């Protein structure tokens, strides 16, 4: 068993999201009387905070603040302008190269075995699919956390 006690931040994270906690830390907190007591104290604190009524102002805060806000004027940024010029120049240069060497490029592409092209496309599609699934799962987990609080 791990003899190092987790920090207060780790115990708080355990209380807020037990499923997102590392299994070794969760096992230590459940087995250690001191850590379990700290977790119970944080759990009671979180429960009490959730039971507090939401603060309510006796005045319209947005009516006081919004007139004082100054509309941000878009500023010209040389670095962004240079970035766009470089991107356009690069795209143009690539387009010119492809146009000038189109016959040679077609000859090279014809010589590549179709199986290699299919494997490249299939691998790219699989990588994009798995990354998309991972991003969606992460999004769902974040939304569930937001909805549970």
Backbone as JSON Lines, residues from 0, in Angstrom:
{"i":0,"aa":"X","n":[0.85,-1.18,0.0],"ca":[0.0,0.0,0.0],"c":[0.88,1.23,0.0]}
{"i":1,"aa":"X","n":[0.41,2.24,-0.59],"ca":[1.13,3.51,-0.67],"c":[1.09,4.19,0.7]}
{"i":2,"aa":"X","n":[2.26,4.55,1.23],"ca":[2.31,5.21,2.54],"c":[2.28,6.72,2.41]}
{"i":3,"aa":"X","n":[2.45,7.25,1.22],"ca":[2.36,8.69,1.02],"c":[0.89,9.08,0.94]}
{"i":4,"aa":"X","n":[0.53,10.09,1.72],"ca":[-0.85,10.56,1.73],"c":[-1.05,11.55,0.6]}
{"i":5,"aa":"X","n":[-2.19,11.49,-0.05],"ca":[-2.46,12.44,-1.14],"c":[-2.65,13.86,-0.58]}
{"i":6,"aa":"X","n":[-2.4,14.83,-1.42],"ca":[-2.55,16.22,-1.01],"c":[-4.04,16.55,-0.89]}
{"i":7,"aa":"X","n":[-4.32,17.71,-0.29],"ca":[-5.71,18.14,-0.15],"c":[-6.37,18.32,-1.51]}
{"i":8,"aa":"X","n":[-5.61,18.83,-2.48],"ca":[-6.17,19.02,-3.82],"c":[-6.58,17.67,-4.43]}
{"i":9,"aa":"X","n":[-5.79,16.64,-4.22],"ca":[-6.12,15.32,-4.76],"c":[-7.34,14.75,-4.06]}
{"i":10,"aa":"X","n":[-7.43,14.95,-2.75],"ca":[-8.6,14.47,-2.0],"c":[-9.86,15.21,-2.46]}
{"i":11,"aa":"X","n":[-9.73,16.51,-2.69],"ca":[-10.87,17.28,-3.18],"c":[-11.32,16.8,-4.55]}
{"i":12,"aa":"X","n":[-10.35,16.5,-5.42],"ca":[-10.68,15.98,-6.74],"c":[-11.37,14.62,-6.61]}
{"i":13,"aa":"X","n":[-10.92,13.81,-5.65],"ca":[-11.54,12.5,-5.4],"c":[-12.99,12.68,-4.98]}
{"i":14,"aa":"X","n":[-13.25,13.68,-4.12],"ca":[-14.61,13.92,-3.65],"c":[-15.49,14.41,-4.8]}
{"i":15,"aa":"X","n":[-14.96,15.29,-5.64],"ca":[-15.75,15.85,-6.73],"c":[-15.97,14.87,-7.88]}
{"i":16,"aa":"X","n":[-14.95,14.03,-8.17],"ca":[-15.05,13.11,-9.31],"c":[-14.28,11.84,-8.99]}
{"i":17,"aa":"X","n":[-14.94,10.92,-8.3],"ca":[-14.28,9.68,-7.88],"c":[-13.88,8.82,-9.08]}
{"i":18,"aa":"X","n":[-14.68,8.84,-10.16],"ca":[-14.38,8.01,-11.32],"c":[-13.15,8.52,-12.08]}
{"i":19,"aa":"X","n":[-12.85,9.82,-11.99],"ca":[-11.7,10.38,-12.69],"c":[-10.42,10.27,-11.89]}
{"i":20,"aa":"X","n":[-10.51,9.72,-10.69],"ca":[-9.34,9.61,-9.81],"c":[-8.57,8.33,-10.12]}
{"i":21,"aa":"X","n":[-7.27,8.37,-9.91],"ca":[-6.45,7.18,-10.14],"c":[-6.86,6.08,-9.15]}
{"i":22,"aa":"X","n":[-6.86,4.82,-9.61],"ca":[-7.31,3.73,-8.73],"c":[-6.47,3.58,-7.46]}
{"i":23,"aa":"X","n":[-5.15,3.81,-7.56],"ca":[-4.3,3.69,-6.37],"c":[-4.62,4.74,-5.33]}
{"i":24,"aa":"X","n":[-4.91,5.94,-5.78],"ca":[-5.25,7.02,-4.85],"c":[-6.61,6.75,-4.22]}
{"i":25,"aa":"X","n":[-7.57,6.3,-5.03],"ca":[-8.9,5.99,-4.5],"c":[-8.82,4.88,-3.46]}
{"i":26,"aa":"X","n":[-8.01,3.86,-3.74],"ca":[-7.86,2.76,-2.78],"c":[-7.22,3.25,-1.5]}
{"i":27,"aa":"X","n":[-6.23,4.13,-1.6],"ca":[-5.56,4.65,-0.41],"c":[-6.54,5.46,0.44]}
{"i":28,"aa":"X","n":[-7.32,6.31,-0.21],"ca":[-8.26,7.16,0.53],"c":[-9.31,6.3,1.22]}
{"i":29,"aa":"X","n":[-9.77,5.25,0.57],"ca":[-10.78,4.38,1.17],"c":[-10.2,3.53,2.3]}
{"i":30,"aa":"X","n":[-8.91,3.24,2.26],"ca":[-8.3,2.4,3.28],"c":[-7.73,3.2,4.45]}
{"i":31,"aa":"X","n":[-7.29,4.42,4.21],"ca":[-6.63,5.24,5.24],"c":[-7.68,6.03,6.02]}
{"i":32,"aa":"X","n":[-7.67,5.89,7.33],"ca":[-8.68,6.55,8.16],"c":[-8.55,8.07,8.08]}
{"i":33,"aa":"X","n":[-7.34,8.59,8.1],"ca":[-7.14,10.04,8.05],"c":[-7.59,10.63,6.73]}
{"i":34,"aa":"X","n":[-7.22,9.97,5.65],"ca":[-7.62,10.46,4.33],"c":[-9.13,10.33,4.12]}
{"i":35,"aa":"X","n":[-9.7,9.24,4.64],"ca":[-11.14,9.04,4.53],"c":[-11.89,10.12,5.31]}
{"i":36,"aa":"X","n":[-11.35,10.49,6.49],"ca":[-11.97,11.56,7.28],"c":[-11.88,12.89,6.55]}
{"i":37,"aa":"X","n":[-10.74,13.17,5.93],"ca":[-10.6,14.42,5.17],"c":[-11.57,14.43,3.99]}
{"i":38,"aa":"X","n":[-11.71,13.29,3.31],"ca":[-12.64,13.2,2.19],"c":[-14.07,13.42,2.66]}
{"i":39,"aa":"X","n":[-14.44,12.86,3.8],"ca":[-15.79,13.05,4.33],"c":[-16.02,14.51,4.69]}
{"i":40,"aa":"X","n":[-15.0,15.17,5.25],"ca":[-15.12,16.59,5.58],"c":[-15.33,17.42,4.32]}
{"i":41,"aa":"X","n":[-14.56,17.13,3.28],"ca":[-14.73,17.86,2.02],"c":[-16.09,17.56,1.4]}
{"i":42,"aa":"X","n":[-16.54,16.31,1.52],"ca":[-17.84,15.93,0.98],"c":[-18.96,16.71,1.67]}
{"i":43,"aa":"X","n":[-18.87,16.83,3.01],"ca":[-19.87,17.61,3.74],"c":[-19.81,19.08,3.34]}
{"i":44,"aa":"X","n":[-18.6,19.61,3.15],"ca":[-18.43,21.01,2.75],"c":[-19.07,21.25,1.39]}
{"i":45,"aa":"X","n":[-18.83,20.35,0.45],"ca":[-19.41,20.49,-0.89],"c":[-20.93,20.41,-0.81]}
{"i":46,"aa":"X","n":[-21.45,19.52,0.0],"ca":[-22.9,19.38,0.16],"c":[-23.5,20.66,0.72]}
{"i":47,"aa":"X","n":[-22.86,21.22,1.73],"ca":[-23.36,22.46,2.33],"c":[-23.29,23.63,1.36]}
{"i":48,"aa":"X","n":[-22.23,23.7,0.58],"ca":[-22.11,24.79,-0.39],"c":[-23.2,24.68,-1.45]}
{"i":49,"aa":"X","n":[-23.5,23.45,-1.89],"ca":[-24.54,23.26,-2.89],"c":[-25.92,23.63,-2.35]}
{"i":50,"aa":"X","n":[-26.11,23.52,-1.02],"ca":[-27.4,23.83,-0.44],"c":[-27.59,25.32,-0.19]}
{"i":51,"aa":"X","n":[-26.53,26.1,-0.31],"ca":[-26.64,27.54,-0.12],"c":[-27.48,28.14,-1.23]}
{"i":52,"aa":"X","n":[-28.33,29.1,-0.9],"ca":[-29.1,29.75,-1.97],"c":[-28.18,30.62,-2.82]}
{"i":53,"aa":"X","n":[-28.54,30.71,-4.08],"ca":[-27.74,31.52,-5.0],"c":[-27.87,32.99,-4.59]}
{"i":54,"aa":"X","n":[-26.77,33.74,-4.63],"ca":[-26.85,35.15,-4.25],"c":[-27.7,35.93,-5.25]}
{"i":55,"aa":"X","n":[-28.48,36.85,-4.72],"ca":[-29.37,37.65,-5.55],"c":[-29.12,39.13,-5.23]}
{"i":56,"aa":"X","n":[-28.91,39.91,-6.26],"ca":[-28.73,41.34,-6.07],"c":[-30.1,42.01,-6.01]}
{"i":57,"aa":"X","n":[-30.19,43.08,-5.25],"ca":[-31.45,43.82,-5.18],"c":[-31.49,44.93,-6.23]}
{"i":58,"aa":"X","n":[-30.6,44.86,-7.22],"ca":[-30.56,45.82,-8.3],"c":[-30.16,45.09,-9.57]}
{"i":59,"aa":"X","n":[-30.38,45.74,-10.71],"ca":[-30.06,45.13,-11.99],"c":[-28.59,45.41,-12.31]}
{"i":60,"aa":"X","n":[-27.76,44.42,-12.1],"ca":[-26.32,44.57,-12.29],"c":[-25.97,44.84,-13.75]}
{"i":61,"aa":"X","n":[-26.64,44.16,-14.66],"ca":[-26.3,44.35,-16.08],"c":[-26.63,45.77,-16.54]}
{"i":62,"aa":"X","n":[-27.69,46.37,-15.99],"ca":[-28.03,47.75,-16.38],"c":[-26.97,48.73,-15.9]}
{"i":63,"aa":"X","n":[-26.27,48.4,-14.82],"ca":[-25.22,49.29,-14.31],"c":[-23.89,49.08,-15.02]}
{"i":64,"aa":"X","n":[-23.6,47.86,-15.4],"ca":[-22.29,47.55,-15.95],"c":[-22.2,47.77,-17.46]}
{"i":65,"aa":"X","n":[-23.2,47.34,-18.2],"ca":[-23.11,47.37,-19.66],"c":[-22.9,48.77,-20.22]}
{"i":66,"aa":"X","n":[-23.55,49.82,-19.71],"ca":[-23.26,51.15,-20.27],"c":[-21.82,51.61,-20.04]}
{"i":67,"aa":"X","n":[-21.15,51.06,-19.05],"ca":[-19.78,51.46,-18.76],"c":[-18.75,50.74,-19.62]}
{"i":68,"aa":"X","n":[-19.17,49.67,-20.28],"ca":[-18.25,48.91,-21.11],"c":[-17.94,49.68,-22.39]}
{"i":69,"aa":"X","n":[-16.69,49.69,-22.74],"ca":[-16.26,50.36,-23.96],"c":[-16.14,49.29,-25.05]}
{"i":70,"aa":"X","n":[-16.76,49.56,-26.17],"ca":[-16.69,48.6,-27.27],"c":[-15.26,48.53,-27.78]}
{"i":71,"aa":"X","n":[-14.77,47.32,-27.88],"ca":[-13.39,47.12,-28.35],"c":[-13.34,47.36,-29.85]}
{"i":72,"aa":"X","n":[-12.42,48.2,-30.25],"ca":[-12.24,48.48,-31.67],"c":[-11.23,47.49,-32.23]}
{"i":73,"aa":"X","n":[-11.56,46.89,-33.37],"ca":[-10.59,45.96,-33.95],"c":[-9.32,46.71,-34.33]}
{"i":74,"aa":"X","n":[-8.2,46.17,-33.91],"ca":[-6.91,46.79,-34.2],"c":[-6.21,46.01,-35.3]}
{"i":75,"aa":"X","n":[-5.5,46.75,-36.11],"ca":[-4.73,46.13,-37.17],"c":[-3.51,45.47,-36.55]}
{"i":76,"aa":"X","n":[-3.28,44.23,-36.91],"ca":[-2.15,43.5,-36.38],"c":[-1.22,43.12,-37.53]}
{"i":77,"aa":"X","n":[-0.01,43.64,-37.47],"ca":[0.97,43.33,-38.52],"c":[1.33,41.85,-38.53]}
{"i":78,"aa":"X","n":[1.41,41.24,-37.36],"ca":[1.81,39.83,-37.32],"c":[0.77,38.95,-38.0]}
{"i":79,"aa":"X","n":[-0.51,39.24,-37.8],"ca":[-1.56,38.46,-38.45],"c":[-1.55,38.73,-39.95]}
{"i":80,"aa":"X","n":[-1.34,39.99,-40.35],"ca":[-1.27,40.35,-41.76],"c":[-0.13,39.61,-42.45]}
{"i":81,"aa":"X","n":[1.04,39.6,-41.8],"ca":[2.2,38.9,-42.37],"c":[1.94,37.41,-42.47]}
{"i":82,"aa":"X","n":[1.27,36.86,-41.46],"ca":[0.94,35.44,-41.48],"c":[0.03,35.11,-42.67]}
{"i":83,"aa":"X","n":[-0.98,35.94,-42.91],"ca":[-1.87,35.72,-44.04],"c":[-1.14,35.87,-45.37]}
{"i":84,"aa":"X","n":[-0.25,36.84,-45.47],"ca":[0.51,37.04,-46.71],"c":[1.4,35.82,-46.97]}
{"i":85,"aa":"X","n":[2.06,35.33,-45.92],"ca":[2.91,34.15,-46.08],"c":[2.1,32.92,-46.46]}
{"i":86,"aa":"X","n":[0.93,32.75,-45.84],"ca":[0.08,31.6,-46.16],"c":[-0.4,31.68,-47.61]}
{"i":87,"aa":"X","n":[-0.81,32.88,-48.05],"ca":[-1.26,33.04,-49.43],"c":[-0.11,32.82,-50.4]}
{"i":88,"aa":"X","n":[1.07,33.34,-50.07],"ca":[2.24,33.14,-50.93],"c":[2.62,31.67,-51.03]}
{"i":89,"aa":"X","n":[2.58,30.97,-49.89],"ca":[2.91,29.54,-49.9],"c":[1.91,28.76,-50.74]}
{"i":90,"aa":"X","n":[0.63,29.06,-50.56],"ca":[-0.4,28.37,-51.35],"c":[-0.22,28.67,-52.83]}
{"i":91,"aa":"X","n":[0.1,29.91,-53.16],"ca":[0.34,30.26,-54.56],"c":[1.54,29.54,-55.13]}
{"i":92,"aa":"X","n":[2.64,29.49,-54.37],"ca":[3.85,28.81,-54.83],"c":[3.58,27.32,-55.05]}
{"i":93,"aa":"X","n":[2.87,26.7,-54.14],"ca":[2.54,25.27,-54.29],"c":[1.66,25.08,-55.52]}
{"i":94,"aa":"X","n":[0.69,25.99,-55.71],"ca":[-0.18,25.9,-56.89],"c":[0.6,26.02,-58.18]}
{"i":95,"aa":"X","n":[1.55,26.94,-58.24],"ca":[2.37,27.12,-59.44],"c":[3.21,25.87,-59.7]}
{"i":96,"aa":"X","n":[3.82,25.32,-58.65],"ca":[4.65,24.12,-58.8],"c":[3.81,22.95,-59.31]}
{"i":97,"aa":"X","n":[2.63,22.79,-58.72],"ca":[1.75,21.7,-59.16],"c":[1.35,21.91,-60.62]}
{"i":98,"aa":"X","n":[1.06,23.15,-61.01],"ca":[0.67,23.42,-62.39],"c":[1.81,23.17,-63.36]}
{"i":99,"aa":"X","n":[3.01,23.62,-63.01],"ca":[4.15,23.46,-63.91],"c":[4.58,22.0,-64.06]}
{"i":100,"aa":"X","n":[4.46,21.23,-62.99],"ca":[4.92,19.85,-63.02],"c":[3.75,18.86,-62.98]}
{"i":101,"aa":"X","n":[2.61,19.25,-63.52],"ca":[1.43,18.4,-63.45],"c":[1.62,17.08,-64.2]}
{"i":102,"aa":"X","n":[2.29,17.1,-65.33],"ca":[2.49,15.86,-66.08],"c":[3.39,14.9,-65.32]}
{"i":103,"aa":"X","n":[4.45,15.42,-64.73],"ca":[5.37,14.58,-63.97],"c":[4.68,14.04,-62.72]}
{"i":104,"aa":"X","n":[3.87,14.89,-62.07],"ca":[3.16,14.44,-60.88],"c":[2.16,13.34,-61.23]}
{"i":105,"aa":"X","n":[1.46,13.49,-62.36],"ca":[0.53,12.44,-62.76],"c":[1.26,11.14,-63.08]}
{"i":106,"aa":"X","n":[2.43,11.25,-63.69],"ca":[3.24,10.07,-63.98],"c":[3.66,9.37,-62.69]}
{"i":107,"aa":"X","n":[4.07,10.16,-61.7],"ca":[4.49,9.59,-60.4],"c":[3.31,8.92,-59.71]}
{"i":108,"aa":"X","n":[2.16,9.6,-59.74],"ca":[0.99,9.05,-59.06],"c":[0.52,7.77,-59.73]}
{"i":109,"aa":"X","n":[0.62,7.68,-61.07],"ca":[0.22,6.47,-61.78],"c":[1.12,5.3,-61.42]}
{"i":110,"aa":"X","n":[2.39,5.58,-61.14],"ca":[3.32,4.51,-60.82],"c":[3.17,3.96,-59.4]}
{"i":111,"aa":"X","n":[2.53,4.73,-58.54],"ca":[2.34,4.24,-57.17],"c":[1.28,3.14,-57.21]}
{"i":112,"aa":"X","n":[1.56,2.1,-56.51],"ca":[0.63,0.99,-56.5],"c":[-0.68,1.42,-55.84]}
{"i":113,"aa":"X","n":[-1.81,1.06,-56.44],"ca":[-3.1,1.46,-55.86],"c":[-3.29,0.97,-54.43]}
{"i":114,"aa":"X","n":[-2.73,-0.17,-54.11],"ca":[-2.85,-0.71,-52.76],"c":[-2.22,0.23,-51.73]}
{"i":115,"aa":"X","n":[-1.09,0.83,-52.08],"ca":[-0.43,1.77,-51.17],"c":[-1.32,2.99,-50.94]}
{"i":116,"aa":"X","n":[-1.92,3.48,-51.99],"ca":[-2.81,4.63,-51.87],"c":[-4.0,4.28,-50.98]}
{"i":117,"aa":"X","n":[-4.58,3.1,-51.2],"ca":[-5.71,2.67,-50.38],"c":[-5.3,2.52,-48.92]}
{"i":118,"aa":"X","n":[-4.11,1.98,-48.66],"ca":[-3.64,1.84,-47.29],"c":[-3.44,3.21,-46.62]}
{"i":119,"aa":"X","n":[-2.91,4.14,-47.37],"ca":[-2.71,5.49,-46.81],"c":[-4.05,6.12,-46.48]}
{"i":120,"aa":"X","n":[-5.0,6.02,-47.41],"ca":[-6.33,6.59,-47.17],"c":[-7.01,5.9,-46.01]}
{"i":121,"aa":"X","n":[-6.93,4.58,-45.95],"ca":[-7.57,3.83,-44.88],"c":[-6.95,4.17,-43.52]}
{"i":122,"aa":"X","n":[-5.63,4.26,-43.47],"ca":[-4.95,4.6,-42.22],"c":[-5.33,6.01,-41.77]}
{"i":123,"aa":"X","n":[-5.35,6.95,-42.7],"ca":[-5.74,8.32,-42.36],"c":[-7.16,8.37,-41.85]}
{"i":124,"aa":"X","n":[-8.06,7.66,-42.51],"ca":[-9.46,7.64,-42.08],"c":[-9.6,7.03,-40.69]}
{"i":125,"aa":"X","n":[-8.85,5.95,-40.42],"ca":[-8.92,5.31,-39.1],"c":[-8.4,6.25,-38.01]}
{"i":126,"aa":"X","n":[-7.29,6.92,-38.29],"ca":[-6.73,7.85,-37.3],"c":[-7.72,8.98,-37.02]}
{"i":127,"aa":"X","n":[-8.29,9.55,-38.08],"ca":[-9.27,10.62,-37.89],"c":[-10.5,10.13,-37.14]}
{"i":128,"aa":"X","n":[-10.94,8.93,-37.42],"ca":[-12.1,8.37,-36.74],"c":[-11.82,8.2,-35.25]}
{"i":129,"aa":"X","n":[-10.68,7.62,-34.9],"ca":[-10.36,7.4,-33.49],"c":[-10.14,8.72,-32.76]}
{"i":130,"aa":"X","n":[-9.5,9.68,-33.4],"ca":[-9.33,10.98,-32.76],"c":[-10.67,11.67,-32.56]}
{"i":131,"aa":"X","n":[-11.53,11.57,-33.54],"ca":[-12.86,12.16,-33.41],"c":[-13.66,11.51,-32.29]}
{"i":132,"aa":"X","n":[-13.57,10.19,-32.18],"ca":[-14.26,9.49,-31.1],"c":[-13.71,9.91,-29.74]}
{"i":133,"aa":"X","n":[-12.4,10.05,-29.64],"ca":[-11.79,10.49,-28.39],"c":[-12.22,11.89,-28.01]}
{"i":134,"aa":"X","n":[-12.26,12.77,-29.0],"ca":[-12.7,14.13,-28.72],"c":[-14.16,14.15,-28.28]}
{"i":135,"aa":"X","n":[-14.99,13.33,-28.92],"ca":[-16.4,13.29,-28.55],"c":[-16.59,12.75,-27.14]}
{"i":136,"aa":"X","n":[-15.84,11.71,-26.77],"ca":[-15.94,11.17,-25.42],"c":[-15.49,12.2,-24.38]}
{"i":137,"aa":"X","n":[-14.43,12.92,-24.69],"ca":[-13.96,13.97,-23.78],"c":[-15.02,15.06,-23.64]}
{"i":138,"aa":"X","n":[-15.65,15.43,-24.75],"ca":[-16.71,16.43,-24.73],"c":[-17.88,15.95,-23.88]}
{"i":139,"aa":"X","n":[-18.3,14.71,-24.08],"ca":[-19.41,14.16,-23.31],"c":[-19.08,14.14,-21.82]}
{"i":140,"aa":"X","n":[-17.87,13.77,-21.46],"ca":[-17.47,13.73,-20.06],"c":[-17.51,15.13,-19.45]}
{"i":141,"aa":"X","n":[-17.04,16.12,-20.19],"ca":[-17.07,17.5,-19.69],"c":[-18.51,17.99,-19.55]}
{"i":142,"aa":"X","n":[-19.35,17.65,-20.5],"ca":[-20.74,18.07,-20.41],"c":[-21.44,17.4,-19.24]}
{"i":143,"aa":"X","n":[-21.14,16.13,-18.99],"ca":[-21.73,15.43,-17.85],"c":[-21.28,16.07,-16.55]}
{"i":144,"aa":"X","n":[-20.01,16.47,-16.46],"ca":[-19.53,17.15,-15.26],"c":[-20.25,18.47,-15.06]}
{"i":145,"aa":"X","n":[-20.42,19.23,-16.15],"ca":[-21.11,20.51,-16.03],"c":[-22.57,20.33,-15.63]}
{"i":146,"aa":"X","n":[-23.21,19.33,-16.2],"ca":[-24.63,19.1,-15.89],"c":[-24.85,18.53,-14.5]}
{"i":147,"aa":"X","n":[-23.87,17.84,-13.95],"ca":[-24.04,17.24,-12.62],"c":[-23.85,18.26,-11.51]}
{"i":148,"aa":"X","n":[-23.21,19.37,-11.8],"ca":[-22.99,20.39,-10.75],"c":[-24.04,21.38,-10.75]}
